[in-house]
Structures are given as C-alpha cells and as structure tokens.
C-alpha cells in the first residue's frame, strides 16, 4: 500500500488517478466508468479501483465548492514535475446529477464496507481503520 496516511490524498494511487483524470478530457463518462466498474463487480474490488472511487468523491466535493484540506493545489501536491493538474469544474458541474451523486455514494460505501474490497481489507489490519472510515464518511457528507 503506497499510503502514508488514511486520507484520500495521502496515497500514491490517488495521485496517479487524479493526474490521469486531469490530463484526460475530464468527462463525466470517465467518472461513471469508475463507479460502474466497482458497482458491477460482484467479486474482488482491487486497491486501485477503490482509490479511484475515493478520488472521484473528492473531485465531486471540490466541484461543489467543498474540497478537502488535502486536495491537490499549489501548496500541497506530490507531482514529479511540480505542476498541479487542474480540474475543469465548469465542465464537471454540468454532469453532477442527483443520480450520479447517489451512484458515487453507493460505490464508496461498497469499497468501504464490502468484505471483498482490497482497500477495506488492508485498512482493517491497520490501527487507523476507524479514522479511515471516518474520513470516507466526511467526504461523503461533503458530496451530499
């Protein structure tokens, strides 16, 4: 696990997915694909899929004007070239429907609670398991 803390942006996989998203066309379809991958998976949800869901949660919260204290910006980032990729919020806000928010919450709940979630499995073995779950609850509160 490439994490140094229990918050979403205290994880290498989170930064990798965020960077890929920012350097894409930032389509809502990319977000929906992440959510659908997890929601349609009846077996094992791997680490990277789970982290992508939590980054989606953070991006949605930031799009609604409620970014986390650790959301990538000029003061807090970990990108090799030092440049912080930017989110095109105006584009994303157009696709933030109640249905998408509900789907996001359902996917995040699954990653957090499903016995076949690699992230949950790893955090359950950690002394920070409760803090990890509280962090997820906090981001979900910010997207509602």
Secondary structure, DSSP 8 states (H G I E B T S, - for coil): --BSSSSTTSBHHHHHHHHHHHTTT--HHHHHHHHHHHHT--S-B-HHHHHHHHHHHHHHHHHTT---TTS-SSSS---TTS------HHHHHTT--HHHHHHHHHHHHHHHH-TTBHHHHHHHTSTTHHHHHHHHHHHHHHH-
